[in-house]
Amino acid sequence: MNKATMTRIKQWRERLFAPLDPTLLQASLLLTLLGLVVLYSASNADLFKVLGQVRNLALAFAAMWLMAITPPHKIQRVVFPVYLVALVALLGVALFGEVSHGARRWLHLGPIRIQPSELMKLALPLALAGFFEWRGKTLRWSDFLIAALILLIPVLLVVRQPDLGTALLIASSGFYVLYFAGLSWRIMGGLFLAMLAALPLLWHVLHDYQKKRILTLLDPTQDPLGAGYHTLQSMIALGSGGTLGKGWLQGTQSHLDFLPEHTTDFIFSVFGEEFGLVGEIVFLIAILIIITRGFLIANEGSTPFARLVAGTLSMTLFTYTFVNIGMVSGILPVVGVPLPFLSYGGTSLVTLFTSIGILMSVHHHRKLVKQ
């Protein structure tokens, strides 16, 4: 092999792998491996389900790499079309969506089955960041009002499904963009007080199952075989794992079907029962490495859009992890929130790794544009 060929190979290798931030990539690979291991156990050794997740991961890694090699200013050009597509998909769910467990959350597009609310988790903060970049450095009250409208429309559509938990998480991602964009503390304090004042009114518009979830949070033992069953079984699984866990494939709560949704929403309970406190700490350290790296990348972003997106995506990853673990440990109400990297699911996994790819893009292209 001559020198020119080796040089071209080296150039192609750099183009392919240079955008992939080592810290984000290694932590993501570790969590991905943990996810496949615990999924095999949680699914009762269902190899087809694991292979399905491997297929999802292949698509997710492709999305991550595509985002990583794409400069942030090119990503910015498509954020509004992506937001509109996600919004149309939510409207499609409202009109033609599949009803499952009393909620309409899924949309069939030929052989593909997607959950548009997962897409909106990423599309909304990107659109808001693009909006603030477009408006420039001098922001007015009207800009924040328009941003609030961009935020409220998808949130209300998700609430209508009904999926209050996901709606609140989407709203939180939009709120982070508003905060990082410079929304004053007085306005945020006023909004918080308004939310507290509205709680008695909101109680009357909640569905009965949502009211039960809140009451169960206060005392899950009041209905141990009904509304409190899932929370109590999850807490039993986490507690029975002890320090080192019962061992892989040895968890009784999931294998004897005491745990609900043990491959998705409650997979952390399976993980905690089999790998114990040590395994949980490893998982949390890896997640915190990604979040911390994300904030460092946000600090070095070349444009306001890049900084807003990186900071918001990092904070959003923290929020989803905190809410899921809080739910399965009994400190938050039970909501349908997948755990990043561990939970089974294609749409959420692709959305997650797309976010990781955007963080890599912000870091790799940080020196291309200076303000």
C-alpha positions in Angstrom: 0.0 0.0 0.0 1.6 3.3 -1.1 1.8 6.4 0.9 -0.9 8.3 -0.9 -3.4 5.5 -0.3 -2.5 5.4 3.4 -3.0 9.2 3.6 -6.4 8.9 2.1 -7.4 6.1 4.5 -6.2 8.3 7.4 -8.2 11.2 6.1 -11.4 9.1 5.8 -10.8 7.7 9.3 -10.6 11.2 10.7 -13.7 12.3 8.9 -15.6 9.2 10.2 -14.4 9.2 13.8 -13.0 12.6 14.7 -16.5 14.1 15.5 -17.2 11.3 18.0 -16.3 12.7 21.4 -14.5 9.9 23.3 -16.1 10.7 26.7 -19.6 10.7 25.4 -19.0 7.7 23.2 -17.4 5.5 25.9 -20.1 6.3 28.5 -22.9 5.8 26.0 -21.4 2.4 25.0 -21.1 1.3 28.6 -24.7 2.2 29.3 -25.8 0.6 26.0 -24.1 -2.7 27.0 -25.8 -2.5 30.5 -29.1 -1.9 28.7 -28.8 -5.0 26.6 -27.7 -7.2 29.5 -30.6 -6.1 31.7 -33.1 -6.3 28.9 -32.2 -9.9 28.3 -33.0 -10.7 31.9 -36.1 -8.4 32.1 -37.6 -10.0 29.0 -37.2 -13.5 30.4 -34.3 -14.3 28.0 -36.4 -13.2 25.0 -33.6 -13.1 22.4 -35.9 -11.7 19.7 -36.6 -8.7 21.9 -32.9 -8.2 22.5 -32.2 -8.4 18.8 -35.0 -5.9 18.2 -33.2 -3.5 20.6 -29.9 -4.2 18.7 -31.6 -3.1 15.5 -32.9 0.0 17.3 -29.4 0.7 18.5 -27.9 0.4 15.0 -30.4 3.0 13.8 -29.7 5.1 16.9 -25.9 5.0 16.4 -26.3 6.0 12.8 -28.4 9.0 13.8 -25.8 9.9 16.4 -23.0 9.8 13.9 -25.0 11.7 11.3 -25.6 14.5 13.9 -22.0 14.5 15.0 -20.6 15.2 11.5 -23.2 17.9 10.8 -22.2 21.4 11.9 -24.6 23.1 14.3 -25.5 25.8 11.8 -26.7 23.2 9.4 -28.8 21.5 12.1 -30.2 25.0 12.9 -31.5 25.3 9.3 -33.9 22.3 9.7 -35.1 22.8 13.3 -38.4 24.5 12.3 -39.3 21.9 9.7 -38.5 19.1 12.2 -40.7 20.9 14.8 -43.6 21.2 12.2 -43.3 17.5 11.3 -43.4 16.5 14.9 -46.4 18.8 15.5 -48.2 17.3 12.5 -47.4 13.8 13.8 -49.0 14.8 17.2 -52.1 16.0 15.3 -52.1 12.7 13.4 -52.1 10.8 16.7 -55.1 12.9 17.9 -57.0 11.9 14.7 -55.7 8.5 13.7 -53.5 7.3 16.6 -53.6 3.8 18.1 -55.4 3.5 21.4 -53.5 1.4 24.0 -54.2 1.2 27.7 -56.8 4.0 27.4 -54.4 6.4 25.8 -53.8 7.5 22.2 -50.1 7.9 21.8 -48.9 5.8 18.8 -49.0 6.5 15.1 -48.7 3.8 12.4 -46.9 4.9 9.2 -47.0 1.8 7.1 -44.8 -0.8 8.8 -43.3 1.8 11.2 -44.9 2.5 14.6 -43.7 5.8 16.2 -44.5 7.8 19.3 -44.5 11.4 18.2 -44.3 12.7 21.7 -40.8 11.2 21.9 -39.8 13.1 18.8 -41.2 16.3 20.2 -38.9 16.0 23.3 -36.1 16.8 20.9 -37.8 18.9 18.3 -39.2 21.5 20.8 -35.9 22.6 22.4 -34.2 22.7 19.0 -37.0 24.9 17.6 -36.9 27.2 20.6 -33.1 27.5 20.5 -33.3 28.2 16.8 -36.0 30.9 17.4 -33.9 32.7 20.0 -30.8 32.5 17.7 -32.9 34.0 14.9 -34.2 36.8 17.1 -30.7 37.9 18.1 -29.1 39.1 21.3 -31.8 41.8 22.1 -34.8 39.8 23.2 -38.2 41.5 24.0 -41.3 40.4 25.9 -43.0 39.5 22.6 -40.2 37.0 21.8 -40.8 35.1 25.0 -44.5 35.2 24.4 -44.0 33.6 20.9 -41.7 31.1 22.5 -44.3 30.2 25.1 -46.8 29.6 22.2 -44.3 27.3 20.5 -44.0 25.5 23.8 -47.7 25.3 24.7 -49.2 23.9 21.5 -47.4 20.5 21.6 -47.7 20.3 25.3 -51.5 20.6 25.1 -51.6 18.0 22.3 -49.7 15.5 24.5 -51.9 16.3 27.5 -54.9 15.5 25.3 -53.7 11.9 24.6 -53.7 11.8 27.7 -50.0 11.7 28.8 -49.5 14.2 31.5 -46.1 12.9 32.5 -44.6 13.2 29.0 -46.3 16.6 28.6 -44.6 17.9 31.7 -41.2 16.6 30.5 -41.7 18.3 27.1 -42.6 21.5 28.9 -39.5 21.2 31.2 -37.2 20.9 28.1 -38.8 24.1 26.7 -38.5 25.8 30.0 -34.8 25.1 30.1 -34.4 26.9 26.8 -36.3 29.9 28.1 -34.1 29.9 31.2 -30.8 29.6 29.4 -32.0 32.3 26.9 -32.3 34.8 29.7 -35.9 34.7 31.1 -35.8 36.7 34.3 -36.0 35.2 37.8 -39.0 37.5 38.5 -41.0 36.0 35.6 -40.0 32.5 36.6 -41.0 33.1 40.2 -44.3 34.5 39.0 -45.0 31.5 36.8 -44.1 29.1 39.7 -46.5 30.9 42.1 -49.2 30.9 39.4 -48.7 27.1 39.0 -49.1 26.6 42.8 -52.2 28.7 42.8 -53.6 26.7 39.9 -53.1 23.3 41.5 -56.5 23.2 43.2 -58.1 23.9 39.8 -55.9 21.4 38.0 -57.0 18.7 40.4 -60.5 18.8 39.0 -59.4 18.3 35.4 -57.2 15.3 36.1 -58.3 11.9 35.1 -59.2 9.5 37.9 -56.1 7.3 37.3 -53.9 10.5 37.5 -55.5 11.4 40.9 -54.9 7.9 42.1 -51.2 8.2 41.2 -50.8 11.3 43.2 -52.6 9.9 46.2 -50.6 6.7 45.9 -47.4 8.7 46.1 -48.4 10.0 49.5 -49.2 6.6 50.8 -48.8 3.6 48.5 -49.9 1.2 51.3 -53.5 2.6 51.3 -54.2 0.4 48.2 -51.5 -2.2 48.1 -53.3 -4.5 45.6 -54.6 -1.7 43.5 -53.2 1.8 42.7 -50.2 1.3 45.1 -49.3 -2.2 43.8 -46.7 -1.1 41.1 -44.9 1.3 43.4 -44.7 -1.2 46.3 -43.4 -4.0 44.0 -40.8 -1.7 42.5 -39.6 -0.6 45.9 -39.4 -4.3 47.0 -37.3 -5.1 44.0 -34.9 -2.3 44.6 -34.6 -3.1 48.3 -34.2 -6.8 47.8 -31.1 -6.2 45.6 -29.0 -5.1 48.5 -25.5 -4.0 47.9 -24.4 -6.5 45.3 -27.7 -7.7 43.9 -29.2 -11.2 43.5 -27.2 -11.8 40.3 -28.0 -11.6 36.6 -31.1 -13.5 35.6 -31.9 -14.1 39.3 -34.4 -11.3 39.9 -37.7 -12.7 41.3 -39.8 -9.6 41.0 -39.6 -9.4 37.3 -39.3 -13.1 36.5 -42.4 -13.9 38.5 -44.3 -11.0 36.9 -44.7 -8.9 40.0 -43.2 -5.9 38.3 -45.3 -4.0 35.6 -43.7 -2.9 32.3 -40.4 -4.4 33.4 -38.7 -3.9 30.0 -39.6 -0.2 29.7 -40.7 2.1 32.5 -39.7 -0.2 35.5 -36.5 -1.6 34.1 -34.4 0.2 36.7 -36.1 -1.9 39.3 -35.0 -5.1 37.5 -31.5 -3.6 37.2 -31.4 -2.7 40.9 -32.6 -6.1 42.1 -30.1 -8.0 40.0 -27.0 -5.7 40.3 -27.7 -4.0 43.6 -26.5 -0.7 44.9 -23.1 -1.1 43.2 -24.7 -1.5 39.8 -26.9 1.4 40.4 -24.0 3.6 41.3 -22.1 2.6 38.1 -25.2 3.5 36.1 -25.6 6.9 37.8 -21.8 7.7 37.4 -22.0 7.0 33.7 -25.1 9.2 33.3 -23.5 12.0 35.3 -20.4 11.8 33.1 -22.5 12.4 30.1 -24.5 15.2 31.7 -21.3 16.9 33.0 -19.6 16.6 29.6 -22.7 18.1 28.0 -22.5 21.2 30.2 -18.8 21.6 29.5 -19.6 21.4 25.8 -22.4 23.9 26.2 -19.9 26.3 27.8 -17.6 26.2 24.8 -20.3 26.4 22.1 -19.5 28.7 19.2 -23.0 30.2 18.8 -26.0 31.0 21.1 -27.9 28.2 19.3 -25.2 25.7 20.1 -24.9 26.7 23.7 -28.7 26.7 24.2 -29.1 23.3 22.6 -26.2 21.6 24.5 -27.3 23.0 27.8 -30.9 22.1 27.4 -30.2 18.6 26.1 -27.9 17.9 29.1 -30.5 19.2 31.6 -33.2 17.2 29.8 -31.2 14.0 30.2 -30.9 14.7 33.9 -34.6 15.3 34.2 -35.7 12.1 32.5 -33.3 10.0 34.5 -34.4 11.7 37.8 -38.1 11.3 37.0 -37.8 7.6 36.1 -35.7 6.6 39.1 -37.8 8.8 41.3 -40.9 7.0 40.0 -39.7 3.5 40.6 -38.3 4.3 44.0 -41.6 5.8 45.2 -40.6 9.5 45.5 -42.5 10.6 42.4 -45.8 9.6 40.9 -45.9 6.8 38.4 -45.6 8.2 34.8 -44.8 6.7 31.5 -41.2 7.8 31.2 -38.5 5.5 29.8 -35.1 5.3 31.5 -32.4 6.6 29.1 -30.2 3.8 27.7 -31.9 0.9 29.6 -35.6 1.0 28.6 -36.7 -0.9 25.5 -38.0 1.2 22.7 -37.0 2.4 19.3 -38.3 6.0 19.1 -36.9 7.0 22.5 -33.6 5.4 21.8 -33.1 7.2 18.5 -34.1 10.5 20.1 -31.6 9.9 22.9 -28.7 9.1 20.6 -29.6 12.0 18.3 -29.2 14.2 21.3 -25.8 12.7 22.1 -24.8 13.3 18.4 -25.8 16.9 18.6 -23.6 17.4 21.7 -20.7 15.8 19.8 -21.4 18.2 16.9 -21.3 21.3 19.1 -18.0 20.1 20.6 -16.4 19.1 17.3 -17.3 22.3 15.4 -16.7 24.7 18.4 -13.8 26.4 16.7 -15.4 26.8 13.3 -17.4 29.9 14.2 -16.3 32.6 16.7 -18.3 35.5 17.9 
